[in-house]
Every structure is written in C-alpha cells, then in structure tokens.
C-alpha cells in the first residue's frame, strides 16, 4: 500500500510538486501520465525516498518516509 498525503517537493526555490495526495492499495496498478516536466519523475523519486519531501508524507507498506530513512 502506498499513501501520499499533501506531498510537497522542492528543487531550490521552485516547487516541483504541491499538495499531491494519492492512495494505492496493494495489488492495484496505476499509471502516471502527463507531459514532460509535469512532475512524474519527481513523484516517483519521492515515493522511492530518493528525494526528500519538503512537506507532507509518503507512507509505503505502513512505514512513513518522513519518520525514517528509506530502505
């Protein structure tokens, strides 16, 4: 299960993602669709723990990425 709650990702002074929320249950399949530069990669990087969220939270399998390092 992945739950994204009001995610904010910044690149310097630029907000790349603002107030993004999503919940995907185990076994569900989702697709991120959009134009180049719209934030798909930033969202995946935040869910993977590769970039730090400036606000909000990402919870993967019940573990909050904002409360501990990504594994």
The 8 nearest C-alpha neighbors of each residue, nearest first, counted from 0:
[[1, 24, 25, 60, 23, 59, 2, 61],
 [0, 2, 59, 23, 58, 22, 60, 24],
 [3, 1, 22, 58, 21, 57, 4, 23],
 [2, 4, 57, 20, 21, 56, 22, 58],
 [3, 5, 20, 56, 55, 6, 57, 2],
 [6, 4, 18, 55, 19, 20, 7, 3],
 [5, 7, 55, 19, 18, 4, 54, 56],
 [6, 8, 17, 54, 16, 53, 52, 18],
 [9, 7, 52, 16, 53, 15, 14, 6],
 [10, 8, 14, 15, 13, 11, 53, 7],
 [9, 11, 13, 12, 14, 15, 8, 16],
 [10, 12, 13, 9, 14, 15, 8, 53],
 [11, 13, 10, 14, 9, 15, 8, 53],
 [14, 12, 10, 11, 9, 15, 8, 16],
 [13, 15, 9, 16, 8, 10, 12, 17],
 [14, 16, 9, 8, 13, 38, 10, 17],
 [17, 15, 8, 7, 14, 38, 19, 18],
 [16, 18, 7, 19, 6, 14, 15, 8],
 [17, 19, 5, 6, 7, 20, 16, 4],
 [20, 18, 6, 5, 17, 4, 16, 21],
 [21, 19, 4, 3, 5, 18, 6, 22],
 [22, 20, 3, 2, 23, 4, 19, 1],
 [21, 23, 2, 1, 3, 24, 20, 0],
 [24, 22, 1, 0, 27, 2, 25, 21],
 [25, 23, 0, 27, 26, 1, 22, 2],
 [24, 26, 0, 27, 23, 1, 60, 28],
 [25, 27, 24, 28, 0, 23, 29, 1],
 [28, 26, 25, 24, 23, 29, 0, 22],
 [27, 29, 26, 30, 23, 25, 24, 31],
 [30, 28, 27, 31, 23, 32, 26, 24],
 [29, 31, 32, 28, 33, 39, 27, 23],
 [32, 30, 39, 29, 33, 43, 40, 42],
 [33, 31, 30, 34, 39, 37, 35, 29],
 [32, 34, 37, 35, 31, 39, 38, 36],
 [33, 35, 37, 36, 32, 39, 38, 31],
 [34, 36, 37, 33, 38, 39, 40, 32],
 [35, 37, 38, 34, 39, 40, 33, 15],
 [36, 38, 35, 34, 39, 33, 15, 40],
 [39, 37, 41, 40, 36, 42, 15, 16],
 [40, 38, 42, 41, 37, 31, 43, 33],
 [39, 41, 43, 42, 38, 44, 36, 37],
 [42, 40, 38, 44, 39, 43, 45, 15],
 [41, 43, 45, 39, 40, 44, 38, 46],
 [42, 44, 40, 46, 45, 41, 47, 39],
 [45, 43, 49, 41, 47, 42, 46, 50],
 [44, 46, 48, 50, 42, 47, 43, 49],
 [45, 47, 43, 48, 44, 57, 42, 49],
 [48, 46, 44, 45, 49, 43, 69, 50],
 [49, 47, 45, 69, 46, 50, 44, 51],
 [48, 50, 44, 47, 45, 51, 46, 69],
 [51, 49, 45, 48, 44, 52, 41, 47],
 [50, 52, 45, 53, 48, 49, 8, 65],
 [51, 53, 8, 54, 7, 50, 45, 6],
 [52, 54, 8, 7, 9, 51, 55, 6],
 [55, 53, 7, 52, 6, 56, 8, 5],
 [54, 56, 6, 5, 4, 7, 52, 53],
 [55, 57, 4, 6, 65, 3, 58, 54],
 [56, 58, 3, 64, 63, 2, 46, 4],
 [57, 59, 63, 2, 62, 1, 61, 64],
 [58, 60, 1, 62, 61, 0, 63, 57],
 [61, 59, 0, 62, 1, 58, 63, 25],
 [60, 62, 59, 58, 63, 0, 1, 2],
 [63, 61, 58, 59, 60, 64, 66, 67],
 [62, 64, 58, 65, 66, 57, 59, 61],
 [63, 65, 67, 66, 57, 58, 69, 68],
 [64, 66, 63, 67, 56, 57, 68, 52],
 [67, 65, 64, 63, 68, 62, 56, 69],
 [66, 68, 64, 65, 69, 63, 62, 70],
 [69, 67, 64, 70, 66, 65, 48, 63],
 [68, 70, 48, 64, 67, 47, 49, 65],
 [69, 68, 48, 47, 67, 64, 49, 62]]
